[in-house]
Amino acid sequence: MKIRRATHKDAEGIAKVHVDSWRTTYKGIIPDEFLKNLSYEKRTELWIGNISKSDNYLLVAETSEGQIIGFADIWKRETNTVPDATDLTSIYLLEEYQGKGVGKALLKNLFLQIKEQGYQKVFVEVLEDNKTCSFYEYYGAKLYDTVQIKIGGKILNERIYVWDNVDEVLTKLSNVKLIEEKVQ
């Protein structure tokens, strides 16, 4: 298992993880029709654009055979007007790799980058019924707000969490083994 910075050639693999993980993670939360209609091609285009953004720090987790099995990224959303803050915009893993420490390693690598970039606060938005709420809470994220959003015609509650202290998160993650030393 290896974690590294994403490149343009990874867009298709990231898109596959994005679609497949949405279909398993959000089953029973987001309408089935919406999940069924997710497109690998459209997500590939999305990720080609995201990889091109200079302010997007995107990591992939891959097997020793080079298969992308997860990804995570940070960038400051336009709606985030808080000084010295950024957003953890995604951590997604294929279902069969969840619970094996890959998400923790991605989180640790992201927070090392967040610290290096000098951010003091980190926001993350999570659907209320998503089991990863407890993952973020365990690593010190505090509920900041709850808003309603519409996906596939369904109104859903979305929790906005904030980490106020990057060093505290890194302390909690200190025993998490980096799959690959600090990603450049």
Long-range contacts (C-beta under 8 A, 24 or more apart in sequence): 1-61, 1-62, 1-63, 1-64, 1-102, 1-179, 2-61, 2-62, 2-64, 2-179, 2-180, 3-59, 3-60, 3-61, 3-62, 3-105, 3-106, 3-109, 3-178, 3-179, 3-180, 3-183, 4-59, 4-60, 4-62, 4-180, 4-183, 5-57, 5-58, 5-59, 5-60, 5-183, 5-184, 6-51, 6-58, 6-59, 6-60, 6-71, 6-73, 7-51, 8-48, 8-51, 8-52, 10-47, 10-51, 10-60, 10-68, 10-71, 11-44, 11-47, 11-48, 11-51, 12-40, 12-44, 13-60, 13-62, 13-67, 13-68, 14-43, 14-44, 14-47, 14-58, 14-60, 14-68, 14-71, 15-40, 15-41, 15-43, 15-44, 15-46, 15-47, 16-40, 16-43, 16-68, 17-68, 17-69, 17-70, 17-71, 17-92, 17-93, 17-94, 18-43, 18-46, 18-47, 18-71, 18-90, 18-92, 19-43, 20-94, 20-95, 21-92, 21-93, 21-94, 21-95, 22-92, 24-95, 25-92, 25-95, 25-130, 25-131, 25-132, 26-127, 26-130, 29-127, 29-129, 29-130, 29-156, 30-127, 30-151, 30-152, 30-154, 30-156, 31-151, 31-152, 31-153, 31-154, 33-152, 34-151, 34-152, 34-153, 34-154, 35-152, 57-110, 57-113, 57-117, 59-106, 59-109, 59-110, 59-183, 61-93, 61-97, 61-102, 61-105, 61-106, 61-179, 69-93, 69-94, 69-97, 69-102, 70-94, 70-97, 70-102, 70-103, 70-106, 71-106, 72-103, 72-106, 72-107, 72-109, 72-110, 73-110, 74-110, 74-113, 74-114, 74-122, 77-123, 80-123, 82-121, 82-123, 84-118, 84-119, 84-120, 84-121, 85-119, 85-120, 85-121, 85-122, 85-123, 85-162, 86-114, 86-117, 86-119, 86-121, 86-122, 86-123, 87-122, 87-123, 87-124, 87-125, 88-122, 88-123, 88-124, 89-124, 91-132, 101-176, 101-177, 102-179, 103-135, 104-173, 104-176, 105-176, 105-177, 105-178, 105-179, 107-139, 107-169, 107-173, 107-176, 108-170, 108-173, 108-176, 108-178, 109-178, 109-182, 109-183, 111-166, 111-169, 111-170, 111-173, 112-170, 112-182, 113-183, 114-166, 115-166, 115-167, 115-170, 119-166, 120-164, 120-165, 120-166, 121-162, 121-163, 121-164, 122-162, 122-163, 122-166, 122-169, 123-160, 123-161, 123-162, 124-160, 124-161, 124-162, 124-163, 125-158, 125-159, 125-160, 125-161, 126-158, 126-159, 126-161, 127-156, 127-157, 127-158, 127-159, 128-156, 128-157, 128-158, 128-159, 129-156, 129-157, 133-159, 133-161, 136-161, 137-161, 138-172, 139-163, 139-169, 139-172, 139-173, 140-165, 140-168, 140-169, 140-172
